[in-house]
Amino acid sequence: MRTNIVHEGAGFLEYEIRQIVEHANRMRGMGQKITWENIGDPIAMKEEVAPWIKEIVRDIVSQNASWGYCQTRGVQETRDFLADRVNAREGGVQISPDDIIFFNGTADAIDKVYELTHRNARILLPAPIYSTHSSNESKRGGYDPLHFRLDPKNNWLPDMEEVRRIVHYNPSIAGIGFVNPDNPTGIVYPREILEEFAEIARQYDLFLLVDEIYSHICYNGAEPFHLSQYAHDVPAISMRGISKEYPWPGARCAWIEVMNKNKDPNFSAFIDSILASKMLEVCATTLPQISIPRVFGSPKYPEHLKTRAAIFEKRANQAYDIFSKVPGLICHRPQGAFYMSVVFEDGVFHPGQKLQAANPQLREYVDALCQNVPGDKQFVYNLLASKGICIVPLTGFATDLCGFRVTMLNTDDTVRNTLFQEIADSVTEFLNS
Ligand SMILES: Cc1ncc(COP(=O)(O)O)c(C=O)c1O
């Protein structure tokens, strides 16, 4: 009999954003037309990349150097450029180009960072959280997640006393991680909270791990406030990428910015192991890296970011206006990224709630799916069978809060409005059924 070859943490690998697609595709096979509202890919949702960005990429494709490997850390000129930008932030941590390491997407960086964290060291994460973080953290040791809560009744803010308490009573915690601006909640953490995270990290000798992939998508009064501006002397890793900003998710291009590496020998050895692991893969994709100084450095880029932020602000306010009127839902107006999470009030679910399915085969399929799953999944599956709208249940983001996430990515104002309204009406119908 062969020794078990399945990783002890394999059961923790969960990615509801794509898992829901499996069900949607089955329902499509049963005659349902699907409207995809589940994934954070602006290109799939028909955003047109700015012609001047495409022109830069076209030019780089014609350069032979863009077809080769690059240094393991990444293209030198790009790292010089990015380090200069970090160092230009007033009062921020200073880094060198060698403190930047490129990956094939932020997801690749997340995978490496969690995988190379010692099995006995835990990273404390919020709930809800983008599940690539929570799945990787749980998979590493096959252990249950260790979370602090984001409170939907308090603008999705964490209770910092709870964070402090969890850290205090769990000596295995070596780091605190979060996403800012956040997926799935759409919050941008206020500066005081960020400074408090750094203060707790300093006091308990932790490192900070902040996924800043959406850091330049802020609106409704929120401004980017980077990790380098509040880490001070705390060892820290910021994760950045171009998937959401250009946007170019297919480039699979992201990097980490490492802060205060040399102030902490253990953290330094940890970062060295991440680099060594990347060396085994040779390097990350060269071409998109070459484009970064030209795109970020273009005089057109600040306007590009401003225009997109204004678009997402308008869409987020539209979503908020619709969902905040629905009895039984708790909503918060998003301030960043391009998501909004809506939570069902306590006590709104009871057995037998349903939406009219489009045909008997769908009815049968959905009834089977809805056995022993939380209320939000029952709603989401019913919505698929009834209206063909594919959204992500909130419990797919490592939380026991029932709700769902919508995106602000549909480019057609009328279609988006109708879509949000249809989801809102379906909530009322489902809860009253
Ligand atoms: C918070 C967060 N981190 C990372 C990723 C993955 O980004 P990338 O395309 O750079 O792998 C996503 C994608 O949706 C995300 O929302």
The ligand as an SDF file (V2000), in Angstrom:
LIG
                    3D

 16 16  0  0  0  0  0  0  0  0999 V2000
   -6.4930   40.8070   -3.3100 C   0  0  0  0  0  0  0  0  0  0  0  0
   -5.9660   40.1210   -4.5190 C   0  0  0  0  0  0  0  0  0  0  0  0
   -4.6930   39.6890   -4.5220 N   0  0  0  0  0  0  0  0  0  0  0  0
   -4.1880   39.0490   -5.5870 C   0  0  0  0  0  0  0  0  0  0  0  0
   -4.9490   38.7990   -6.7150 C   0  0  0  0  0  0  0  0  0  0  0  0
   -4.3360   38.0660   -7.8700 C   0  0  0  0  0  0  0  0  0  0  0  0
   -3.6350   39.0080   -8.6340 O   0  0  0  0  0  0  0  0  0  0  0  0
   -2.6510   38.6170   -9.8090 P   0  0  0  0  0  0  0  0  0  0  0  0
   -3.4130   38.7430  -11.0740 O   0  0  0  0  0  0  0  0  0  0  0  0
   -1.5380   39.6390   -9.7240 O   0  0  0  0  0  0  0  0  0  0  0  0
   -2.1500   37.2350   -9.5430 O   0  0  0  0  0  0  0  0  0  0  0  0
   -6.2810   39.2400   -6.7600 C   0  0  0  0  0  0  0  0  0  0  0  0
   -7.1340   38.9480   -7.9370 C   0  0  0  0  0  0  0  0  0  0  0  0
   -8.3140   39.1700   -7.9630 O   0  0  0  0  0  0  0  0  0  0  0  0
   -6.7900   39.9160   -5.6330 C   0  0  0  0  0  0  0  0  0  0  0  0
   -8.0670   40.3620   -5.6110 O   0  0  0  0  0  0  0  0  0  0  0  0
  1  2  1  0
  2  3  1  0
  2 15  2  0
  3  4  2  0
  4  5  1  0
  5  6  1  0
  5 12  2  0
  6  7  1  0
  7  8  1  0
  8  9  2  0
  8 10  1  0
  8 11  1  0
 12 13  1  0
 12 15  1  0
 13 14  2  0
 15 16  1  0
M  END
$$$$
